[in-house]
Amino acid sequence: MPKVFITRPIPDQGIKMLKDKGYAVTIYPKDEIIPRKELLKGVRGIDALLPILTDKIDGQVLDVAGPQLKIVANYAIGTDNIDLEACKKRNIMVTNAPGPEIVQSVAEHTFALMLALAHRIAESDKFTRAGKYQGWGPQLMLGTDVYGKTLGIVGLGRIGFAVAERAVKGFGMKALYNDPKPNPDFEKQYGARYADLPTLLKNADFVSLHVPLLPSTRHLISTKQFALMKPTTFLINTARGPIIDEKALLKTLAAKKIAGAALDVFECEPSIDCDVSDHLELKNFDNVILTPHTASATVETRQAISRTAAQNIIAAFEGKTPPNLVR
């Protein structure tokens, strides 16, 4: 009977699929990031590992699991928490869990953050709850329109594409995009223009990040890039935290060199700030919106990820190529 270890409770549909196949499924019971000691304990003798994106799956974990480990089925669209080279050396399959549901959820969340920044929703809520609202005023909490503005999309994967669709078709925005190569079909369909990153940053009113975390994208947005942005520019990140150099962002916000930022991910996650000793904290800026890595947090999407991860494991055990094989 194949043994499956899941590092945190996940929505039930994938678990049911695995149990219906007769697999022995063990789940770390606490709804928290699994401690390293418990992770190493849980993986001993397993045939499949279903980790969460917060779990570091390295050579030590794989060796403790044993040579029978067949697949690491990540409960995430990315795999930056997994040592792919270590898996390759041990002939272990690695899968991720993409799908249309996660694309749409993250795109919706991205656009919600964009609108909230432009219309100062979080600031207005805080202001009103504090009892500061004394009546309508012509200059009270003035924001900015999204309609007609330029959206700069950094990374034209499926999520970036979905964000652009909402921006152009739903809100009459103009689209600039940066990707390793131009996409003529996208340009034709949405009237978008390809631009190198400096050009995009100079011209965009909203910059939305949708690139994977790679050595080449770590600190992709840092001091030099912030200097190119307009003081009216808003930055949104629903990709991975380290794509933005947090210290550079904090200094840019303190100097009021951009209009604001909305972050669903953080460089030193789960810490919101990498260094609190510098007296610059993201939570202290009224023009910063913070959400706790919940861009894909809908019932529909999280169940879909659960099913996809289970499908990958089932395929591996049945001698088939998993549908979402990364390595």
N, C-alpha and C positions, 0 to 999 in steps of 0.2 A: 504494500500500500504506500504510494508516494506521500511524502511528508511536506507540507507547506507551512512556512512561518510568515505571519503578517505582523509587521512591527508596530501597528497601532490600529485600533478599531476603525473600520471603514464602512461605508454604506453596504447594506446587507446583500444586494443582488449578486455581486461577484462571489461573496462568501458562499452563498447558497449554490451557485454554479459549481464551485469546487467540491463542496460536500456531496452534491448530487452525483458527482463522478466517483464518490467513494474515497476521496483523498482524506488523509488525516490533517486537518487544519488546526493550527495553534495560533492564537492571536495574543499579542501582548495586551493585557487587559486595561491598562490605564490610558486615558485620552490625553497623552502628553508625549513629548519627544522622548523616545526610549533611551534610557541611560546606556552608555557604552557597555557596561558590565552585563546588563540584561540582554543587550543585542548579541553579544558574544555567547552568552548562555543559550539564547533562543535558537541560534542558527546551527547548533551542533547536530550533525546527522541528517540535516534536511535535504530535500531534493529540489525544492523551489523556494525562493525568497521573494516576498512582495514587500519592498520597503517604501517608505514615504520620502519625499524629496529632502527632508531634513536629516535623513540618515546617511552617514558617510559609509559607503560600502567600498572598502579597500582590500588590499591583499590579505591583511590579518583576518578580516571577517570571512573571506573566501576560504582561507586555509583552516580556520576553526570549523567552518561548515563541513569541510571534507571533500574528497575528490568526486563524490557522487552528486554534488550540487550541479544541477542541469541548467537552471535559468534564474536570472534576477529580473523580475517583472516590475519595473518601477511604476509607482502610483503617481505619475506626473507626465507632462508632455516633454520635459527636458530630462537629461541624464547627467548633469554636471556634478551630482552627488556620488556618482559611481566611477570607479577607476576602470575605464574601459580597457586599458592596456593590460591590467591585471586579470581581467576576465578573459581576454583573448589568450593570454599565456596559459590559462587553465581550461581553455575550451568551453567556457560558460557563455551561454546565450544571454544577451541583454535586450530587453524590450522597453518601450515607453508606452504611453497611453494617450495618443492624440485622438481627435474626433471632432465632428462638427459641433457638438454641444459645447466643448471647451472653447472653441473658436468664438462662437457667438456670445458666450457668457463674458469672456475677457474683453471682447470688443464693446459689449454693452457697458461693462464696468469702466473701461477706458473713457468712453464717451460721457458717462455719468460724472466722472472726475473732471473732465474738460468743462462741462456745463457748470458744475459746482464752483470751479475756479473762476470762470468768466462772470458768473452771477453772484459770487461771494456768498454762496449758500451756507457754508459752515460758519463764516464770520457773522452772517445775519442771524443765524440760529443762536449762536453764543450771545450776541448783542441783545436779542429779544429776551432770552431766558434770564439774562442778568438784570432785567427790568429797566434797560436804558431806552427803550422805545417810548417816545413821548408824543408821537404823532407823525403823520406823513410830512416829508420835507423834500424839496426839489433836488437836493444833492445828497440825500441820505443813502449810504451804502451803494454809491454808483459803481457799477460793474462795466462789462463790455459785451457787445454782441458777438456771437459766434458766426452768425450768418455773414457770408461774404469774406470771412477771414481766410488766411492761408494756413493749412495744416501741413506740417512737415513730418513725414512718416519715415522713421529710421528702421529699416528692415521690413521688406515687403513679403513676409510670409503670409500664411492664411489669416492670422490675426490682424496684421497690418492692412491686408486687403479688405477685411471686414470693417475695420475702423474707417478706412477711406470710403467705402461704400456708404456708410452712415453719414459721413461728413459731406460728401459731394451730393448724394441724392436726397438726403434728409434735411440738410442744413445749408445747402447752396455754398459750401466752402470750396476753395481752390486747393488743389493737392500738389505738393512737391514730395518726392520720395527718393530715398537713397537705398541702394541694394548692391550686391556684388555685380549685377549686370542689369541693364535696362529691360523693361517689360513692355514691348510695343502694344500688346493687347490691352494691358491695364491703362496705358496712356490713352489709347483710342476710346476705351469704354468710359473713362472717368475724366477725360481732359486733363490728365495729370502730366507733370513734367519731371523728368529725371534730373537730379542734381547731385554734385559731389557734396560731401558733408558740410564743408565750410559755406558753400552757397546756400544750402538748405537752412543752416542755422542763421544766416544773415537775413533771410527773407521770411521765415515762418513766424506766424503769430502764436501758434501752438506747435510744440515739438513732442511727438509721441514715440516712445522707444519700444521696439518689437524685435530686437535681435537676441540670439541665444548668448549665454555666457561662455565665451571662449577666451583664450589668452589675448587674442586680437581685439576683443570688445571690452575687456576689463578696463575701467576708467576711460571708456570711449568719450564720455562727456566729462571734461575736467576744466582746469583754469583757462586754457587756450580756447576751448570751445565756448565756454560761457562768455568770454570776451567778445565773441562774434555775435551773440544774440542781442536783440533789441531790448530796451528796458521795459517794453510792453509784452514781452514773450512769456508764455506759460510753458512749463515743462511737465510732462506726464510720464511716469514709468510704471508699467505693469509687467515688465519682463523679468529682469533679475537685478538685485540691488547693486552689486559691484560694477555694473555698467556705468554708474555715476560715481565720480570721486566725491564722497560725502563732504570732506573738508572744503573742497573747492565750491561745492554747492552752498554750504553754510556761509562762507565768506562772501559769495555772490549775493545771497539773500540779505546778509547784514549790510552790504553796500548798496542795496536796492538797485542792482544792475539787471534784474529780471523781475517780472510782475508777480511770479509765484510758482509753486510747484505742487504736484499731487503725486504721492508715492504709495504704491501698494507693496513695495519690496524695499529692502534696506541693505546697505553694504555689509553690516555686521549682524544681520538677522540671526536670532530673534531680537537682539538689542536694537532699539530704534536709533541710537547714536553710538558711534564707535568710540568717541572720546568725550565724556561729559566734563572733563577738567578744563576744557577750553572755554567754558561758559557760553558756548553756542549750541543750542539744542533745537532740533527740528520742531518739537512740539511748542516752542515759544514764539513761533512766527505765525501771525494770524493769516498770512497769505499762503500757508502750507496746509494741505489736506493729507492726512495719513490714514490708510486703511491696512488692516493686519493680514496682508497676503491673502485676500479673499476675492480676488478678481474672478475666480472660477467657482466661487462658493454658492452654487445653487443646487437644489435637490436633484434636478435633472442632470446637471453636469457631473456632480460627484458620483451619482449612481452609474452614469455612463463610463466614467473612469474605472470604477470598480469592475464593471462587466468586461471592459477591454483588457484590464490586467489579468482577469481570470481566463479570458479567451486565449491570451498569450501563453499562459501556463498550461492550459488544457492541450493546446496545439503541440507544445513541446513534449509533453508526456505521451501524446499519441503519435509521435514520430513525424509530425508535420512541421513546416516552417511557420513560426509564429507570425501573425499578420503585421505586427509592428516591430519586427526585428531591427535593432539598431546595430548590434554586433553579433 
